[in-house]
Amino acid sequence: MYLGVIADDFTGASDIANTLAKGGLSTTQFFGVPASRAAADCDAGVVSLKTRSIDAADATKQSLEALDWFKAQGCRQFIFKYCSTFDSTPRGNIGPVGEALAAALKVRGVPACPAFPTTGRTIYQGHLFVGDKPLNESGLENHPLNPMTDADIRRWLALQTQHPVGLVPWATVRQGGEAIRAALDAAAARDEWLVIVDAVEDADLIAIGRACADAPLLTGGSGIAIGLPQIIIDKGAASGERRTFRGGRGAGVVLAGSCSRATLSQVEAFKASHPSLAIDIAEVLDGRMTADAILEFVSGHRGRDPLVYSSAPPDRVRALQKQYGQDKLSHRLESLFADAAAKVVQSGFDRVVVAGGETSGAVVTGLGLSAVAIGPEIDPGVPALATEGSATVALALKSGNFGGVDFFAKALDTLKAA
């Protein structure tokens, strides 16, 4: 294995795994730090952690454990992958984890670039935009766990770090790889450990890849990896041959827990032509809404691609959090989705579409998955996934804000076996 990626959530891990697989690398996504060695034909591995919103010290510890495992696989380059909307709080966890990995690898001037122009995430003069809106005016200021209230991510990252944060502006980025490399080296000389790098189009990300062809560590969204696969293939460190995707042959189901604008639109569109079950929080908390109840509903609509969702507008989510407590609410919903997913798959559903990072983590945990192979892209940033072994479960793990309005139907179709 040449490249090791440490991702701070499960959907983000699928996102960057998709980027690497599209680029020609044989890629496996692992759920948690594996207990055994990776397969010999794995060019790139992505370890999925649930460290985005936990205590910074614990997030750092888990990330360093993943780094040690990748080192044991012989990896020569590493990426710390976080959300393209820089989801974090003033306390972390992007800064603490990034600096810990830089210290472990003894590097400075490490790029921090969450840009993903294909999905509308761009950085200019250190400010992150979602489409044509600054981050703090894009709806992310209402995020229930990590509200983003400042588009200046250089300033935001500085709140989380112990060392100065640098900036490589777009005027330098547009000059190409050599200019970017020189700017990162200059930042390292100033003891700037993490450096925001502007990017407004995919060509900028490719230039950043060239600048970091031999860099031990990069950090950012999945876009930071766009230019790396071809570089690795050209080095002779990977063959460029992708694995055959094994899809599901049985029934499909959609489980949606995200409250993002994109997912809310996808839920409304899918409900119009498919059976749907809305999860009532009060019924979850008093025990009336159970995994068995979800199984009964889903089984009763086998073959019609039923939808089960807890997605709700941000103001409704905030009211529920205030009424029941954020931690209690999140824990009960995640436990419900985990238990329901296990029962649904055991009953023969083998195409499962999941919306939302926390929900995806819960489903993967409930299914007891350790690793999946990366298949074809469904929508930008979201690949089809399939378990390996005698039985196949095909999955799509979608970050809340990703995918077109018809994503659920498209995903269920892509997950079918050829």
DRENKE-86687 format. One record per residue (C-alpha): residue number from 1; residue in one letter; x, y negated, z. Coordinates in Angstrom, 1 decimal. Each point is the difference from the previous one (the first is absolute). Example, Ala and Ser with C-alpha at 12.3 -4.5 7.8 and 13.67 -1.06 7.14 Angstrom:
<rodrens>
(rodren 1; 'A'; (12.3; 4.5; 7.8))
(rodren 2; 'S'; (1.4; -3.4; -0.7))
</rodrens>
This chain:
<rodrens>
(rodren 1; 'M'; (0.0; 0.0; 0.0))
(rodren 2; 'Y'; (1.4; -3.4; -1.1))
(rodren 3; 'L'; (-2.6; -2.5; 1.3))
(rodren 4; 'G'; (-1.7; 0.0; 3.4))
(rodren 5; 'V'; (-3.0; -2.3; 0.7))
(rodren 6; 'I'; (-1.3; -0.7; 3.5))
(rodren 7; 'A'; (-3.6; -1.3; -0.3))
(rodren 8; 'D'; (-1.9; -1.6; 2.9))
(rodren 9; 'D'; (-3.4; 1.5; -1.0))
(rodren 10; 'F'; (-1.4; 2.8; -2.1))
(rodren 11; 'T'; (-1.6; -1.9; -2.9))
(rodren 12; 'G'; (3.0; -2.2; -0.4))
(rodren 13; 'A'; (2.1; 3.1; -0.2))
(rodren 14; 'S'; (-2.2; 1.3; -2.8))
(rodren 15; 'D'; (0.4; -3.3; -1.7))
(rodren 16; 'I'; (3.8; 0.0; -0.2))
(rodren 17; 'A'; (0.0; 3.8; -0.7))
(rodren 18; 'N'; (-2.1; -0.8; -3.1))
(rodren 19; 'T'; (2.5; -2.6; -1.1))
(rodren 20; 'L'; (2.9; 2.4; 0.3))
(rodren 21; 'A'; (-1.9; 2.9; -1.7))
(rodren 22; 'K'; (-1.0; -2.3; -2.9))
(rodren 23; 'G'; (3.6; -0.9; -0.4))
(rodren 24; 'G'; (1.0; 3.7; -0.5))
(rodren 25; 'L'; (1.1; 1.1; 3.4))
(rodren 26; 'S'; (-1.3; 3.3; 1.4))
(rodren 27; 'T'; (-1.6; -1.4; 3.2))
(rodren 28; 'T'; (-1.5; 1.5; 3.1))
(rodren 29; 'Q'; (-2.0; -1.8; 2.7))
(rodren 30; 'F'; (0.5; 1.3; 3.5))
(rodren 31; 'F'; (-2.3; -0.7; 2.9))
(rodren 32; 'G'; (2.2; -0.7; 3.0))
(rodren 33; 'V'; (3.6; 1.0; 0.3))
(rodren 34; 'P'; (0.3; 3.5; -1.4))
(rodren 35; 'A'; (1.3; 2.8; 2.2))
(rodren 36; 'S'; (1.8; 1.8; -2.9))
(rodren 37; 'R'; (2.0; -0.9; -3.1))
(rodren 38; 'A'; (-1.5; -1.4; -3.1))
(rodren 39; 'A'; (-0.3; 2.1; -3.2))
(rodren 40; 'A'; (3.1; 0.0; -2.2))
(rodren 41; 'D'; (-1.8; -1.6; -3.0))
(rodren 42; 'C'; (-1.1; -3.0; 2.0))
(rodren 43; 'D'; (1.7; -3.2; -1.4))
(rodren 44; 'A'; (-1.9; -2.4; 2.3))
(rodren 45; 'G'; (-1.7; 0.5; 3.3))
(rodren 46; 'V'; (-2.5; -2.3; 1.7))
(rodren 47; 'V'; (-0.6; 0.5; 3.8))
(rodren 48; 'S'; (-3.3; -1.4; 1.0))
(rodren 49; 'L'; (-0.2; -1.4; 3.5))
(rodren 50; 'K'; (-2.8; -1.8; 1.8))
(rodren 51; 'T'; (2.2; -2.7; 1.4))
(rodren 52; 'R'; (-1.5; -3.2; -1.5))
(rodren 53; 'S'; (-2.1; -1.0; 3.1))
(rodren 54; 'I'; (1.6; 1.9; 2.9))
(rodren 55; 'D'; (2.5; -1.3; 2.6))
(rodren 56; 'A'; (3.1; -1.3; -1.8))
(rodren 57; 'A'; (2.4; 2.1; 2.1))
(rodren 58; 'D'; (-1.9; 3.2; -0.9))
(rodren 59; 'A'; (-0.2; -1.0; -3.6))
(rodren 60; 'T'; (3.8; -0.5; -0.1))
(rodren 61; 'K'; (0.6; 3.3; 1.7))
(rodren 62; 'Q'; (-2.1; 2.0; -2.5))
(rodren 63; 'S'; (1.6; -1.8; -2.9))
(rodren 64; 'L'; (3.5; 0.8; 1.1))
(rodren 65; 'E'; (-1.0; 3.6; 0.4))
(rodren 66; 'A'; (-1.1; 0.0; -3.6))
(rodren 67; 'L'; (3.2; -1.6; -1.0))
(rodren 68; 'D'; (2.0; 2.7; 1.7))
(rodren 69; 'W'; (-2.0; 2.7; -1.8))
(rodren 70; 'F'; (0.6; -1.6; -3.3))
(rodren 71; 'K'; (3.7; -0.2; 0.7))
(rodren 72; 'A'; (0.0; 3.7; 0.7))
(rodren 73; 'Q'; (-1.6; 0.6; -3.5))
(rodren 74; 'G'; (3.0; -1.8; -1.5))
(rodren 75; 'C'; (-1.8; -3.2; -1.0))
(rodren 76; 'R'; (2.2; -2.9; -1.2))
(rodren 77; 'Q'; (-2.6; -2.7; -0.1))
(rodren 78; 'F'; (-2.9; -1.0; 2.2))
(rodren 79; 'I'; (-3.1; -2.2; -0.1))
(rodren 80; 'F'; (-2.1; -1.3; 2.8))
(rodren 81; 'K'; (-3.5; -0.3; -1.5))
(rodren 82; 'Y'; (-2.7; -2.3; 1.4))
(rodren 83; 'C'; (-3.1; -1.6; -1.3))
(rodren 84; 'S'; (0.0; -2.3; -3.0))
(rodren 85; 'T'; (-2.0; -2.5; 2.2))
(rodren 86; 'F'; (2.7; 0.2; 2.7))
(rodren 87; 'D'; (-2.5; 1.3; 2.6))
(rodren 88; 'S'; (1.6; -0.7; 3.4))
(rodren 89; 'T'; (-0.3; -2.1; 3.1))
(rodren 90; 'P'; (2.4; -2.7; 1.3))
(rodren 91; 'R'; (1.5; 2.8; 2.1))
(rodren 92; 'G'; (0.7; 2.4; -2.9))
(rodren 93; 'N'; (0.3; 2.7; -1.2))
(rodren 94; 'I'; (1.7; -0.9; -3.2))
(rodren 95; 'G'; (2.8; -2.0; 1.5))
(rodren 96; 'P'; (1.0; 2.4; 2.9))
(rodren 97; 'V'; (-0.1; 3.0; -2.2))
(rodren 98; 'G'; (1.9; -1.7; -2.9))
(rodren 99; 'E'; (2.7; -1.2; 2.3))
(rodren 100; 'A'; (0.3; 3.4; 1.7))
(rodren 101; 'L'; (0.5; 1.7; -3.3))
(rodren 102; 'A'; (2.5; -2.6; -1.1))
(rodren 103; 'A'; (2.0; 0.5; 3.2))
(rodren 104; 'A'; (0.0; 3.8; -0.4))
(rodren 105; 'L'; (1.3; -0.3; -3.6))
(rodren 106; 'K'; (2.3; -2.9; 0.9))
(rodren 107; 'V'; (-1.3; -2.3; -2.7))
(rodren 108; 'R'; (-1.0; -3.7; -0.2))
(rodren 109; 'G'; (-1.7; -2.1; -2.6))
(rodren 110; 'V'; (-2.7; 2.6; -0.5))
(rodren 111; 'P'; (-2.8; -1.0; -2.4))
(rodren 112; 'A'; (-3.5; -0.4; 1.4))
(rodren 113; 'C'; (-2.4; -0.1; -3.0))
(rodren 114; 'P'; (-3.7; 1.1; 0.4))
(rodren 115; 'A'; (-0.9; -1.4; -3.5))
(rodren 116; 'F'; (-2.0; 2.2; -2.3))
(rodren 117; 'P'; (-1.1; -2.2; -2.9))
(rodren 118; 'T'; (-2.0; 2.9; -1.7))
(rodren 119; 'T'; (-2.4; -0.3; 2.9))
(rodren 120; 'G'; (0.2; -3.7; 0.3))
(rodren 121; 'R'; (2.6; -0.3; 2.9))
(rodren 122; 'T'; (2.7; -2.6; -0.9))
(rodren 123; 'I'; (2.6; -1.9; 2.0))
(rodren 124; 'Y'; (1.1; -3.5; -0.9))
(rodren 125; 'Q'; (2.3; -2.1; 2.2))
(rodren 126; 'G'; (-0.5; 2.5; 2.8))
(rodren 127; 'H'; (-3.8; -0.3; -0.1))
(rodren 128; 'L'; (-2.2; 3.0; -0.7))
(rodren 129; 'F'; (-3.0; -0.2; -2.3))
(rodren 130; 'V'; (-2.9; 2.4; -0.5))
(rodren 131; 'G'; (-1.2; -0.9; -3.5))
(rodren 132; 'D'; (-0.2; -3.7; -0.2))
(rodren 133; 'K'; (-0.4; -0.5; 3.8))
(rodren 134; 'P'; (2.5; -0.4; 2.8))
(rodren 135; 'L'; (0.1; 3.0; 2.3))
(rodren 136; 'N'; (-1.7; -1.8; 2.8))
(rodren 137; 'E'; (-2.9; -1.0; -2.3))
(rodren 138; 'S'; (-0.5; 3.3; -1.7))
(rodren 139; 'G'; (-2.2; 1.7; 2.6))
(rodren 140; 'L'; (3.0; 1.6; 1.7))
(rodren 141; 'E'; (-0.3; -2.7; 2.7))
(rodren 142; 'N'; (-3.0; 2.1; 1.2))
(rodren 143; 'H'; (1.8; 3.3; 0.1))
(rodren 144; 'P'; (-1.4; 1.9; 3.1))
(rodren 145; 'L'; (3.4; 1.2; 1.2))
(rodren 146; 'N'; (2.7; -2.2; -1.6))
(rodren 147; 'P'; (-1.5; -3.4; -1.0))
(rodren 148; 'M'; (2.4; -1.8; -2.3))
(rodren 149; 'T'; (-0.3; -3.7; 0.8))
(rodren 150; 'D'; (3.1; -1.3; -1.8))
(rodren 151; 'A'; (1.0; 0.4; -3.6))
(rodren 152; 'D'; (3.6; -0.9; 0.7))
(rodren 153; 'I'; (1.3; 3.5; 0.7))
(rodren 154; 'R'; (3.5; -1.3; 0.6))
(rodren 155; 'R'; (-1.3; -1.9; 2.9))
(rodren 156; 'W'; (-2.2; 2.9; 1.1))
(rodren 157; 'L'; (2.8; 2.5; -0.2))
(rodren 158; 'A'; (2.3; -2.4; 2.1))
(rodren 159; 'L'; (-2.5; 0.4; 2.8))
(rodren 160; 'Q'; (0.7; 3.7; 0.1))
(rodren 161; 'T'; (3.8; 0.1; -0.4))
(rodren 162; 'Q'; (3.1; -0.6; 2.1))
(rodren 163; 'H'; (2.1; -1.3; -2.9))
(rodren 164; 'P'; (-0.5; -2.7; -2.6))
(rodren 165; 'V'; (-2.3; 0.8; -3.0))
(rodren 166; 'G'; (1.3; -1.0; -3.4))
(rodren 167; 'L'; (-1.7; -0.9; -3.4))
(rodren 168; 'V'; (1.0; 0.8; -3.6))
(rodren 169; 'P'; (-2.3; -2.5; -1.9))
(rodren 170; 'W'; (-1.5; 0.8; -3.4))
(rodren 171; 'A'; (2.4; -2.5; -1.7))
(rodren 172; 'T'; (2.8; 2.5; 0.9))
(rodren 173; 'V'; (-2.1; 3.2; -0.6))
(rodren 174; 'R'; (-0.7; -1.1; -3.6))
(rodren 175; 'Q'; (3.7; 0.0; -0.7))
(rodren 176; 'G'; (0.2; 3.7; 0.4))
(rodren 177; 'G'; (1.6; 2.8; 2.0))
(rodren 178; 'E'; (3.5; -1.5; 0.4))
(rodren 179; 'A'; (-1.4; -3.3; 1.3))
(rodren 180; 'I'; (-2.3; 1.8; 2.5))
(rodren 181; 'R'; (2.9; 2.2; 1.2))
(rodren 182; 'A'; (2.2; -3.0; 0.6))
(rodren 183; 'A'; (-2.8; -1.7; 1.9))
(rodren 184; 'L'; (-0.5; 3.0; 2.2))
(rodren 185; 'D'; (3.7; 0.3; 0.7))
(rodren 186; 'A'; (0.1; -3.7; 0.9))
(rodren 187; 'A'; (-2.9; 0.6; 2.4))
(rodren 188; 'A'; (1.8; 2.9; 1.6))
(rodren 189; 'A'; (3.1; -2.3; 0.5))
(rodren 190; 'R'; (-2.3; -2.4; 1.9))
(rodren 191; 'D'; (-1.2; 2.9; 2.2))
(rodren 192; 'E'; (-3.5; 0.0; -1.5))
(rodren 193; 'W'; (-1.0; 3.6; 0.5))
(rodren 194; 'L'; (-3.3; -0.1; -1.9))
(rodren 195; 'V'; (-0.5; -2.3; -3.1))
(rodren 196; 'I'; (-3.4; -0.8; -1.6))
(rodren 197; 'V'; (0.4; 0.3; -3.8))
(rodren 198; 'D'; (-2.4; -1.8; -2.3))
(rodren 199; 'A'; (-1.8; 2.0; -2.8))
(rodren 200; 'V'; (-2.8; -1.2; -2.2))
(rodren 201; 'E'; (0.1; 2.7; -2.7))
(rodren 202; 'D'; (1.1; 3.6; -0.4))
(rodren 203; 'A'; (3.1; -1.1; -1.9))
(rodren 204; 'D'; (1.2; -1.6; 3.3))
(rodren 205; 'L'; (-0.4; 3.2; 1.8))
(rodren 206; 'I'; (2.0; 1.8; -2.6))
(rodren 207; 'A'; (2.8; -2.6; 0.4))
(rodren 208; 'I'; (-0.1; 0.5; 3.8))
(rodren 209; 'G'; (0.4; 3.8; -0.6))
(rodren 210; 'R'; (3.1; -0.6; -2.2))
(rodren 211; 'A'; (1.4; -2.3; 2.7))
(rodren 212; 'C'; (-0.5; 2.7; 2.6))
(rodren 213; 'A'; (1.0; 3.0; -2.1))
(rodren 214; 'D'; (2.6; 1.0; 2.5))
(rodren 215; 'A'; (-1.5; -1.7; 3.1))
(rodren 216; 'P'; (-0.6; 2.4; 2.9))
(rodren 217; 'L'; (-3.2; -1.6; 1.2))
(rodren 218; 'L'; (-2.9; -2.0; -1.6))
(rodren 219; 'T'; (-3.3; -1.0; 1.7))
(rodren 220; 'G'; (-3.3; -1.1; -1.5))
(rodren 221; 'G'; (-3.2; 1.2; -1.8))
(rodren 222; 'S'; (-0.1; 2.7; -2.6))
(rodren 223; 'G'; (1.1; -2.5; -2.6))
(rodren 224; 'I'; (3.5; -0.1; 1.5))
(rodren 225; 'A'; (0.6; 3.5; -1.5))
(rodren 226; 'I'; (-1.2; -0.7; -3.5))
(rodren 227; 'G'; (3.5; -0.3; -1.5))
(rodren 228; 'L'; (1.7; 2.8; 2.0))
(rodren 229; 'P'; (-1.1; 3.2; -1.7))
(rodren 230; 'Q'; (1.6; -0.8; -3.3))
(rodren 231; 'I'; (3.2; -1.0; 1.8))
(rodren 232; 'I'; (0.0; 3.3; 1.9))
(rodren 233; 'I'; (-0.6; 2.0; -3.1))
(rodren 234; 'D'; (2.7; -1.9; -1.9))
(rodren 235; 'K'; (2.4; 0.9; 2.8))
(rodren 236; 'G'; (-0.8; 3.7; -0.6))
(rodren 237; 'A'; (-1.4; 0.3; 3.5))
(rodren 238; 'A'; (-3.5; 1.1; -1.3))
(rodren 239; 'S'; (-1.2; 1.8; -3.1))
(rodren 240; 'G'; (-3.0; -2.2; -0.8))
(rodren 241; 'E'; (-2.4; 3.0; -0.2))
(rodren 242; 'R'; (-3.3; -0.3; 1.8))
(rodren 243; 'R'; (-1.8; 3.0; 1.6))
(rodren 244; 'T'; (-3.3; 1.3; -1.3))
(rodren 245; 'F'; (-2.9; -1.2; 2.0))
(rodren 246; 'R'; (-2.4; 2.5; 1.5))
(rodren 247; 'G'; (-3.4; -1.5; 0.6))
(rodren 248; 'G'; (-3.1; 1.3; 1.8))
(rodren 249; 'R'; (-2.6; 2.3; -1.5))
(rodren 250; 'G'; (-2.8; -0.5; 2.5))
(rodren 251; 'A'; (-2.3; -2.7; 1.4))
(rodren 252; 'G'; (1.0; -3.6; 0.6))
(rodren 253; 'V'; (-0.7; -2.4; 2.9))
(rodren 254; 'V'; (0.9; -3.7; 0.8))
(rodren 255; 'L'; (0.9; -1.1; 3.5))
(rodren 256; 'A'; (0.3; -3.8; 0.4))
(rodren 257; 'G'; (1.1; -1.8; 3.2))
(rodren 258; 'S'; (1.6; -3.1; -1.5))
(rodren 259; 'C'; (-1.7; -3.4; 0.5))
(rodren 260; 'S'; (1.8; -1.8; -2.8))
(rodren 261; 'R'; (-1.8; -1.9; -2.7))
(rodren 262; 'A'; (1.1; 2.5; -2.6))
(rodren 263; 'T'; (-1.3; 3.0; 1.9))
(rodren 264; 'L'; (-3.3; -1.7; 0.9))
(rodren 265; 'S'; (-0.5; -0.6; -3.8))
(rodren 266; 'Q'; (0.9; 3.6; -0.8))
(rodren 267; 'V'; (-2.4; 1.3; 2.6))
(rodren 268; 'E'; (-2.9; -2.1; -1.3))
(rodren 269; 'A'; (0.7; 1.1; -3.6))
(rodren 270; 'F'; (0.3; 3.7; 0.9))
(rodren 271; 'K'; (-3.1; 0.0; 2.2))
(rodren 272; 'A'; (-2.1; -1.0; -3.0))
(rodren 273; 'S'; (0.3; 3.5; -1.5))
(rodren 274; 'H'; (1.2; 2.3; 2.7))
(rodren 275; 'P'; (-1.4; 1.2; 3.4))
(rodren 276; 'S'; (1.4; -2.0; 2.8))
(rodren 277; 'L'; (0.2; 0.1; 3.8))
(rodren 278; 'A'; (0.7; -3.2; 2.0))
(rodren 279; 'I'; (1.7; 0.7; 3.3))
(rodren 280; 'D'; (-1.8; -1.9; 2.8))
(rodren 281; 'I'; (2.6; -0.9; 2.7))
(rodren 282; 'A'; (-2.5; 0.2; 2.8))
(rodren 283; 'E'; (-0.9; 3.5; -1.0))
(rodren 284; 'V'; (3.7; 1.0; -0.1))
(rodren 285; 'L'; (0.5; -1.3; 3.5))
(rodren 286; 'D'; (-3.0; 1.6; 1.5))
(rodren 287; 'G'; (0.7; 3.3; -1.7))
(rodren 288; 'R'; (-2.9; 0.1; -2.5))
(rodren 289; 'M'; (2.3; -0.4; -3.0))
(rodren 290; 'T'; (2.4; 3.0; 0.0))
(rodren 291; 'A'; (2.2; 1.8; -2.4))
(rodren 292; 'D'; (-2.6; 2.7; -0.3))
(rodren 293; 'A'; (-2.6; -2.5; -1.0))
(rodren 294; 'I'; (2.3; -1.3; -2.7))
(rodren 295; 'L'; (0.6; 3.6; -1.2))
(rodren 296; 'E'; (-3.7; 0.6; -0.1))
(rodren 297; 'F'; (-0.5; -3.1; -2.2))
(rodren 298; 'V'; (2.9; 0.7; -2.3))
(rodren 299; 'S'; (-0.9; 3.7; -0.4))
(rodren 300; 'G'; (-3.6; -0.9; -0.8))
(rodren 301; 'H'; (1.3; -2.0; -3.0))
(rodren 302; 'R'; (2.7; 2.3; -1.2))
(rodren 303; 'G'; (0.8; -0.6; -3.7))
(rodren 304; 'R'; (-1.3; -3.6; 0.1))
(rodren 305; 'D'; (3.2; -1.6; 1.4))
(rodren 306; 'P'; (-1.5; -1.4; 3.2))
(rodren 307; 'L'; (1.4; -3.1; 1.8))
(rodren 308; 'V'; (0.4; -0.4; 3.8))
(rodren 309; 'Y'; (1.1; -3.5; 1.1))
(rodren 310; 'S'; (0.5; -2.1; 3.0))
(rodren 311; 'S'; (1.1; -3.0; -2.1))
(rodren 312; 'A'; (-1.6; -3.4; 1.1))
(rodren 313; 'P'; (0.6; -3.7; -0.6))
(rodren 314; 'P'; (2.7; -1.7; 2.2))
(rodren 315; 'D'; (-2.5; -1.9; 2.2))
(rodren 316; 'R'; (-1.8; 3.2; 0.8))
(rodren 317; 'V'; (3.2; 1.8; 0.8))
(rodren 318; 'R'; (1.1; -2.8; 2.4))
(rodren 319; 'A'; (-3.4; 0.1; 1.7))
(rodren 320; 'L'; (0.3; 3.8; 0.5))
(rodren 321; 'Q'; (3.6; -0.4; 1.3))
(rodren 322; 'K'; (-1.2; -2.6; 2.5))
(rodren 323; 'Q'; (-2.9; 2.1; 1.1))
(rodren 324; 'Y'; (1.8; 3.4; 0.3))
(rodren 325; 'G'; (3.7; -0.8; 0.1))
(rodren 326; 'Q'; (2.4; 0.2; -2.9))
(rodren 327; 'D'; (2.0; 2.9; 1.2))
(rodren 328; 'K'; (-3.0; 2.1; 1.0))
(rodren 329; 'L'; (-1.8; -0.7; -3.3))
(rodren 330; 'S'; (3.0; 0.9; -2.1))
(rodren 331; 'H'; (0.8; 3.2; 1.9))
(rodren 332; 'R'; (-3.6; 1.3; -0.2))
(rodren 333; 'L'; (-0.3; -0.7; -3.7))
(rodren 334; 'E'; (3.4; 1.5; -0.9))
(rodren 335; 'S'; (-0.8; 3.1; 2.1))
(rodren 336; 'L'; (-3.4; 0.3; -1.8))
(rodren 337; 'F'; (1.5; -0.2; -3.4))
(rodren 338; 'A'; (2.8; 2.4; 0.9))
(rodren 339; 'D'; (-2.4; 2.6; 1.3))
(rodren 340; 'A'; (-2.5; -0.5; -2.8))
(rodren 341; 'A'; (2.7; 0.4; -2.7))
(rodren 342; 'A'; (1.2; 3.2; 1.5))
(rodren 343; 'K'; (-3.5; 1.5; 0.0))
(rodren 344; 'V'; (-0.9; -1.3; -3.5))
(rodren 345; 'V'; (3.2; 1.6; -1.5))
(rodren 346; 'Q'; (-0.5; 3.2; 1.9))
(rodren 347; 'S'; (-3.5; 0.2; -1.6))
(rodren 348; 'G'; (1.5; -0.1; -3.5))
(rodren 349; 'F'; (0.3; -3.6; -1.0))
(rodren 350; 'D'; (3.5; -0.4; -1.6))
(rodren 351; 'R'; (-0.1; -3.5; -1.6))
(rodren 352; 'V'; (0.1; -2.6; 2.7))
(rodren 353; 'V'; (0.2; -3.8; -0.6))
(rodren 354; 'V'; (0.8; -2.1; 3.1))
(rodren 355; 'A'; (-0.1; -3.8; 0.2))
(rodren 356; 'G'; (2.0; -1.8; 2.7))
(rodren 357; 'G'; (3.4; 0.4; 1.6))
(rodren 358; 'E'; (-1.1; 1.0; 3.5))
(rodren 359; 'T'; (-2.7; 2.3; -1.5))
(rodren 360; 'S'; (2.5; 1.6; -2.3))
(rodren 361; 'G'; (2.3; 0.7; 2.9))
(rodren 362; 'A'; (-2.9; 1.5; 2.0))
(rodren 363; 'V'; (-1.0; 2.3; -2.9))
(rodren 364; 'V'; (3.5; 1.2; -0.6))
(rodren 365; 'T'; (0.4; 0.8; 3.7))
(rodren 366; 'G'; (-3.4; 1.7; 0.1))
(rodren 367; 'L'; (1.0; 2.2; -3.0))
(rodren 368; 'G'; (3.3; 0.8; 1.6))
(rodren 369; 'L'; (1.9; -0.9; -3.2))
(rodren 370; 'S'; (3.8; -0.1; 0.1))
(rodren 371; 'A'; (0.8; -1.0; -3.7))
(rodren 372; 'V'; (-1.6; -0.6; -3.3))
(rodren 373; 'A'; (1.3; -0.2; -3.6))
(rodren 374; 'I'; (-0.6; -3.2; -2.0))
(rodren 375; 'G'; (-2.2; 0.3; -3.1))
(rodren 376; 'P'; (-1.4; -2.5; -2.6))
(rodren 377; 'E'; (-0.9; -3.6; 0.8))
(rodren 378; 'I'; (-3.6; -0.7; 0.7))
(rodren 379; 'D'; (0.2; -3.8; 0.2))
(rodren 380; 'P'; (3.1; -2.2; 0.5))
(rodren 381; 'G'; (1.6; 1.0; 3.3))
(rodren 382; 'V'; (-2.2; 3.1; 0.6))
(rodren 383; 'P'; (1.1; 3.5; -1.2))
(rodren 384; 'A'; (-1.8; 3.3; 0.0))
(rodren 385; 'L'; (1.5; 2.3; 2.7))
(rodren 386; 'A'; (-0.1; 3.8; 0.4))
(rodren 387; 'T'; (1.0; 2.3; 2.7))
(rodren 388; 'E'; (2.5; 2.7; -0.9))
(rodren 389; 'G'; (-0.5; 3.7; 0.7))
(rodren 390; 'S'; (-2.6; 2.6; -0.8))
(rodren 391; 'A'; (-3.0; -2.3; 0.7))
(rodren 392; 'T'; (-0.2; -3.4; -1.6))
(rodren 393; 'V'; (-1.7; -3.1; 1.5))
(rodren 394; 'A'; (0.2; -3.0; -2.3))
(rodren 395; 'L'; (-0.1; -3.4; 1.7))
(rodren 396; 'A'; (0.0; -3.7; -0.7))
(rodren 397; 'L'; (1.1; -2.2; 2.9))
(rodren 398; 'K'; (-0.9; -3.6; -0.9))
(rodren 399; 'S'; (1.2; -3.1; 1.8))
(rodren 400; 'G'; (-3.0; -2.2; 0.7))
(rodren 401; 'N'; (0.6; -2.7; -2.5))
(rodren 402; 'F'; (1.0; 2.2; -2.9))
(rodren 403; 'G'; (-1.9; 1.4; -2.9))
(rodren 404; 'G'; (-2.7; -1.3; -2.4))
(rodren 405; 'V'; (-3.7; -0.1; 0.8))
(rodren 406; 'D'; (-0.4; 3.5; -1.6))
(rodren 407; 'F'; (2.9; 1.5; 1.9))
(rodren 408; 'F'; (-1.9; 2.8; 1.9))
(rodren 409; 'A'; (-1.5; 1.5; -3.2))
(rodren 410; 'K'; (3.3; -0.3; -1.8))
(rodren 411; 'A'; (1.9; 1.6; 2.8))
(rodren 412; 'L'; (-2.3; 3.0; 0.3))
(rodren 413; 'D'; (0.4; 0.6; -3.7))
(rodren 414; 'T'; (3.8; -0.3; 0.1))
(rodren 415; 'L'; (0.2; 2.5; 2.9))
(rodren 416; 'K'; (-1.6; 2.7; -2.1))
(rodren 417; 'A'; (2.2; 2.9; -1.1))
(rodren 418; 'A'; (0.7; 0.0; -3.7))
</rodrens>
